[in-house]
Amino acid sequence: MDTIQKTEPGTASYDIGGVRYPQPFKIRRLGHFGFNIADLDAGIDFYAGLLGFRITDTRDLKKIPGREELARRLDDGRIVFMSHNSDHHAFLLAHKSLGAIFGDDAVSKDITVNQITWQVGTMEEVFAAADYFRDKDVEIRRVGRDMPGSNWHTYIRDPDGHTVELYYGMEQIGWDGRSKPEALYYRAFRERPDLPQMSEEQEVREAIAKGIDIDAGNVIHDRGEQDYVVAGVRLKRPFKIVNIGPMSLFVSDVAASEEFYTRMMGFVRTEVVTWRGHRCVFLRNGGEHHSLSLFPKALRAELGLNPNTTVATMGMQVGSYRQLRDAVSFLKGKGAQFADVIPAELYPGVDYAAHVIDPAGHCLMLYYYMERVGWDGRPRPASERRKVGKDWPESLEPMSDTYADPAFMGPLG
């Protein structure tokens, strides 16, 4: 077994597949996130109906045997899992009463994020992380494997109380659009499992041997009603979300949060921007300019953003500049609320972007391009970035890294 071990006793250097890192894991990307909101139906209409996230599963905790006491305390027991790609979920919605019960807002009542989830490369990294965080006195919320989604995980809290998850092995939904049936949930783990575990292939073979109908899972569906041609494909809206992130958060102490995410989690600082005296930090874990940005809470009121959430913005990348223009027109035509309060200085590495407000007051950044950081680890100088005016042209000249993101895997719809 390819175990993760410290290279030398007493040092903070860990061997991950033959490469040494300061942590026993390496984050590869933002995998999924979720919001706790007051009106789940309004959230579903917005994220599924307007933005095109597909509902992959819905779990109602009020209807699960043994959860009767929990059910009595919930205003709405549903957890709605959604995706824009083949991952079982890239986004989930839950009622704010569930977030309060689970302690999502235990540190601060403006925390509406129920999780910010980062993918690592192996199962070993997930559980090595649990030992690492325990040794560092970081609060561990739970370790194991959740269903639906099948992802093995370690949950912790950051300095502001946001729940942060490291995971491996998200269930994939293929061409038939079916998620795993509930009968396969016996492979969930509420405590840390022993390693090694059987493979997904073995799980399926075992389920068939048990007589489980592996085709009995939920069928995903798209709630859209319109018919648009997007780059040669007929879709139900004139754009396709191809990536999520970056996540931008308002935090109590930017320096403390930066220390946590760089020293503890392994993020790399790409850039620091001082805007009107506020120090804002942009961090990455791959080739993107940033996957996480940290703003001081004092900036929230100055920008006029929702005081009831620590989310500054959540990024939603569409497939092209044309799709971005069409998305703005489509959403405005559907009555979506847009905000013009986020200055370009607070999303460096992104040129054209639009900010739309969801029904719960979260600000989403729609964009098509993010600067890529090359082998030398340096971002493009601000003086060499594209200047964006108020009027958006019909088409653009490419930057050196335009459309250099990984290709969206799979058909658009």
C-alpha positions in Angstrom: 0.0 0.0 0.0 1.3 3.5 -0.9 1.2 4.9 2.6 1.7 8.5 3.6 4.6 8.9 6.0 6.7 11.7 7.4 10.0 11.7 5.7 11.9 12.5 8.9 10.7 12.3 12.6 9.9 15.7 14.0 9.7 17.5 10.7 6.6 18.8 8.9 7.4 17.0 5.6 5.1 14.3 4.4 5.5 11.8 1.5 2.5 11.9 -0.8 3.0 9.3 -3.6 6.7 10.0 -3.5 6.5 13.8 -3.4 7.1 15.7 -0.1 4.7 18.3 1.1 4.3 20.2 4.4 0.9 18.6 5.0 -0.1 14.9 4.5 -2.5 15.9 1.8 -2.6 18.0 -1.4 -5.7 19.9 -2.3 -6.5 19.6 -6.1 -9.7 21.6 -6.5 -12.8 23.1 -5.0 -15.2 20.1 -5.2 -18.5 21.3 -3.9 -20.1 23.7 -1.4 -23.5 24.3 0.1 -25.8 27.0 1.5 -28.3 27.0 4.4 -31.2 29.1 3.4 -34.7 30.1 4.6 -36.7 29.2 1.5 -35.6 25.9 -0.1 -38.1 26.1 -2.9 -36.9 29.6 -4.0 -33.4 28.3 -3.9 -34.3 25.3 -6.1 -36.1 27.5 -8.6 -33.0 29.7 -8.8 -30.2 27.2 -8.9 -31.9 24.5 -10.8 -34.4 26.4 -12.9 -32.3 29.5 -13.8 -28.7 28.4 -13.4 -29.2 24.8 -14.6 -27.8 22.8 -11.8 -29.3 19.3 -12.0 -31.0 17.8 -9.0 -29.2 14.4 -8.4 -30.8 13.4 -5.0 -33.0 14.8 -2.3 -32.9 13.5 1.3 -35.6 14.4 3.7 -34.4 13.9 7.3 -38.0 14.1 8.5 -38.7 10.8 6.7 -35.7 8.8 7.9 -36.5 6.3 10.6 -34.7 7.0 13.9 -34.5 10.8 13.2 -37.8 11.6 14.8 -36.3 13.9 17.5 -34.3 15.8 14.8 -37.4 16.0 12.6 -39.4 17.8 15.2 -36.7 20.6 15.4 -36.6 21.1 11.6 -38.6 23.6 9.6 -37.7 21.8 6.4 -35.8 18.5 6.5 -34.8 18.4 2.9 -31.2 18.3 1.7 -31.1 18.9 -2.0 -28.0 17.7 -3.9 -27.2 19.3 -7.3 -24.5 19.1 -9.9 -23.3 20.8 -13.1 -21.0 17.9 -14.1 -20.7 14.2 -13.5 -20.0 14.5 -9.8 -22.9 13.4 -7.7 -23.0 16.9 -6.2 -21.2 20.1 -6.7 -23.7 22.1 -4.7 -26.3 21.4 -2.0 -29.0 23.3 -0.3 -30.4 22.8 3.2 -32.8 24.8 5.4 -31.2 27.2 7.9 -32.8 25.3 10.7 -30.8 22.3 9.9 -27.6 24.4 9.8 -28.5 25.7 13.3 -29.0 22.2 14.6 -25.8 20.9 13.1 -23.9 23.9 14.4 -22.9 25.3 11.0 -23.4 28.8 12.5 -22.1 27.9 16.0 -19.3 30.4 15.9 -21.1 33.3 14.1 -24.7 33.6 13.1 -23.7 35.1 9.7 -22.3 31.7 8.5 -24.7 30.4 5.9 -22.2 28.1 4.2 -22.8 24.5 5.4 -19.6 23.3 3.8 -16.7 24.3 1.7 -15.3 21.1 0.2 -11.8 20.5 -1.3 -10.8 17.4 -3.2 -7.6 15.6 -2.5 -6.0 12.8 -4.5 -6.3 9.7 -2.4 -8.3 8.1 0.4 -5.1 7.9 2.5 -4.8 11.6 2.4 -8.3 12.1 3.8 -7.6 10.1 6.9 -4.0 11.2 7.3 -5.5 14.7 7.4 -7.7 13.7 10.4 -4.6 12.7 12.4 -2.8 15.8 11.3 -5.6 18.2 12.3 -6.0 16.4 15.6 -2.3 16.9 16.3 -2.7 20.6 15.5 -5.7 21.0 17.8 -8.0 21.8 14.9 -11.7 21.1 15.6 -12.7 17.9 13.8 -16.4 17.7 13.0 -16.6 14.2 11.7 -14.6 11.6 9.8 -16.0 8.8 7.6 -18.1 8.5 4.5 -21.4 10.1 3.6 -24.3 8.9 1.5 -25.6 10.1 -1.0 -22.4 11.0 -2.8 -20.2 8.2 -1.5 -17.3 10.6 -0.7 -14.8 9.6 2.0 -14.1 12.7 4.1 -12.7 14.6 7.1 -14.6 17.7 8.3 -13.0 20.5 10.3 -13.7 24.2 11.1 -11.6 27.2 10.0 -10.9 30.1 12.4 -14.2 31.8 11.6 -16.2 28.6 12.1 -16.8 27.7 8.4 -17.0 24.0 8.0 -14.3 22.8 5.7 -14.2 19.3 4.2 -11.4 17.3 2.6 -12.8 14.5 0.5 -11.8 11.7 -2.0 -13.9 9.6 -4.3 -17.1 11.4 -5.2 -19.7 9.2 -6.8 -19.9 9.8 -10.5 -23.2 9.9 -12.5 -22.9 8.7 -16.1 -24.8 8.8 -19.3 -27.9 7.1 -17.8 -28.3 9.9 -15.2 -28.9 7.6 -12.2 -27.4 8.1 -8.8 -26.7 5.1 -6.5 -29.8 3.6 -4.9 -30.4 3.9 -1.2 -29.9 0.2 -0.8 -26.2 0.8 -1.4 -26.0 3.3 1.6 -25.0 0.4 3.8 -21.4 1.3 2.8 -21.6 4.7 4.6 -19.3 5.1 7.6 -20.1 7.4 10.6 -16.7 6.8 12.1 -13.2 6.6 10.6 -12.9 3.4 8.6 -10.0 1.0 8.6 -7.8 1.0 5.5 -7.7 -0.5 2.9 -11.3 -0.4 1.8 -12.8 -2.2 -1.2 -12.9 -0.4 -4.5 -16.1 1.1 -6.1 -16.0 -1.8 -8.6 -16.0 -4.3 -5.8 -18.9 -2.5 -4.1 -21.0 -2.8 -7.2 -20.2 -6.5 -7.6 -21.0 -7.1 -3.9 -24.4 -5.2 -4.3 -25.3 -7.3 -7.3 -24.4 -10.5 -5.3 -26.7 -9.3 -2.5 -29.6 -8.9 -5.0 -29.6 -5.1 -4.9 -31.1 -3.4 -8.0 -28.2 -1.1 -8.9 -30.4 0.7 -11.4 -33.0 1.9 -8.8 -31.3 5.2 -8.0 -32.7 8.6 -8.6 -32.8 9.9 -12.1 -31.4 13.5 -12.4 -33.4 16.1 -14.3 -33.1 19.6 -15.6 -35.9 21.9 -14.6 -35.4 24.3 -17.5 -38.1 24.8 -20.1 -36.5 26.9 -22.9 -34.6 25.7 -25.9 -31.4 27.5 -26.9 -28.5 26.5 -29.2 -25.2 26.7 -27.3 -22.1 26.1 -29.5 -24.0 23.6 -31.6 -25.9 21.8 -28.7 -29.6 22.4 -27.8 -29.9 23.3 -24.1 -32.5 24.7 -21.9 -30.7 28.0 -21.2 -28.1 29.9 -23.4 -25.1 28.9 -21.2 -23.6 26.1 -19.3 -21.8 26.3 -15.9 -18.6 24.4 -16.3 -16.8 25.1 -13.1 -17.5 26.4 -9.6 -15.4 28.7 -7.5 -13.6 30.8 -6.4 -15.1 31.1 -3.0 -14.7 34.6 -1.4 -15.3 35.0 2.3 -15.5 37.8 4.8 -13.4 36.9 7.8 -12.8 38.4 11.2 -9.0 38.4 10.9 -7.5 38.1 7.4 -4.0 37.4 8.7 -5.3 34.5 11.0 -7.3 33.0 8.2 -4.5 33.3 5.7 -2.2 31.6 8.2 -4.7 28.8 8.6 -5.3 28.2 4.9 -1.6 28.4 3.9 0.2 26.8 6.8 -2.5 24.3 7.8 -4.3 23.6 4.5 -1.4 24.1 2.0 -2.9 26.9 -0.1 -0.5 29.2 -1.9 -0.8 33.0 -1.8 -1.1 34.4 -5.3 -1.7 38.1 -4.7 -2.6 40.7 -2.1 -4.7 43.7 -3.0 -5.2 46.7 -0.7 -8.5 48.3 -1.6 -9.5 51.5 0.3 -7.2 50.5 3.1 -8.5 46.9 3.3 -6.0 44.0 2.9 -7.5 41.3 0.7 -5.7 38.0 0.1 -6.1 35.7 -2.9 -5.1 32.0 -2.5 -4.8 29.1 -4.9 -4.3 25.3 -4.8 -3.7 24.7 -8.5 -3.0 26.6 -11.7 -5.9 29.0 -11.3 -5.2 32.6 -10.1 -7.2 31.9 -7.0 -9.7 29.4 -5.6 -10.2 31.2 -2.3 -10.1 34.9 -1.4 -10.3 36.4 2.1 -11.7 39.9 2.8 -12.1 41.7 6.1 -15.6 41.8 7.5 -15.3 45.6 7.7 -15.4 45.6 3.9 -18.8 43.9 3.8 -20.8 47.0 4.9 -18.7 49.3 2.7 -19.6 47.2 -0.4 -23.3 47.1 0.7 -23.4 43.3 0.6 -25.7 41.1 2.7 -24.7 41.5 6.4 -26.3 38.1 7.2 -23.7 36.0 5.3 -19.9 35.7 5.3 -20.0 34.9 1.6 -18.6 37.8 -0.3 -19.0 36.1 -3.7 -19.2 32.5 -5.1 -17.8 32.0 -8.6 -19.7 30.3 -11.4 -17.7 29.8 -14.6 -19.5 29.5 -17.9 -18.1 28.0 -21.1 -17.3 31.1 -23.1 -17.4 34.8 -23.3 -20.5 34.6 -25.5 -22.2 32.4 -23.0 -21.4 34.9 -20.3 -23.1 37.7 -22.3 -26.0 35.5 -23.0 -26.3 34.4 -19.4 -26.6 38.0 -18.2 -29.3 38.7 -20.8 -31.2 35.5 -19.9 -31.1 36.1 -16.2 -32.1 39.7 -16.5 -35.0 38.6 -18.6 -36.0 36.2 -15.9 -36.0 39.1 -13.3 -32.8 38.1 -11.5 -31.2 40.8 -9.3 -27.7 42.0 -10.3 -25.2 44.0 -8.2 -22.6 46.4 -9.5 -20.9 47.0 -6.1 -17.9 44.6 -6.5 -15.0 46.5 -8.0 -12.7 44.7 -10.5 -9.8 45.0 -8.0 -11.5 42.4 -5.8 -11.5 39.7 -8.5 -8.0 39.9 -10.0 -7.3 37.3 -12.6 -10.8 37.5 -14.0 -11.7 40.1 -16.7 -15.4 40.2 -17.6 -17.7 39.2 -14.8 -21.3 39.9 -13.6 -22.6 39.6 -10.1 -26.1 38.1 -9.5 -27.9 37.8 -6.2 -29.6 34.6 -5.2 -32.9 34.6 -3.3 -31.1 34.2 0.0 -28.9 37.2 -0.7 -25.7 35.4 -1.7 -23.7 37.2 -4.4 -22.6 35.0 -7.3 -19.9 35.9 -9.7 -20.5 34.8 -13.3 -17.4 34.7 -15.4 -15.8 32.8 -18.3 -12.0 33.3 -17.8 -9.5 33.0 -15.0 -5.8 33.7 -15.3 -3.5 30.7 -15.1 -0.4 30.8 -12.9 2.5 29.1 -14.7 5.5 27.0 -13.7 7.3 30.0 -12.0 4.3 30.5 -9.6 3.9 34.2 -10.6 0.6 35.8 -11.6 0.4 38.2 -14.5 1.3 41.8 -13.5 -1.8 44.0 -13.0 -0.5 46.3 -15.7 -0.7 43.6 -18.3 -4.3 42.5 -17.5 -7.2 43.2 -19.8 -8.9 46.5 -19.1 -12.6 46.1 -18.9 -14.9 49.0 -19.7 -18.6 49.5 -18.9 -19.6 48.4 -22.4 -18.8 44.8 -23.3 -17.8 44.2 -26.9 -19.3 41.6 -29.1 -16.1 39.6 -29.2 -12.6 39.7 -27.6 -9.0 39.2 -28.6 -7.6 36.2 -26.6 -5.2 36.5 -23.8 -2.2 34.1 -23.8 -4.2 31.8 -21.4 -7.7 32.2 -22.7 -9.5 28.9 -22.8 -6.5 27.3 -21.1 -8.6 25.8 -18.3 -9.1 22.0 -18.3 -11.8 21.1 -20.8 -15.3 20.3 -19.4 -15.5 16.5 -19.4 -18.7 15.3 -21.0 -21.5 16.7 -23.1 -23.0 20.0 -22.2 -26.4 18.5 -21.6 
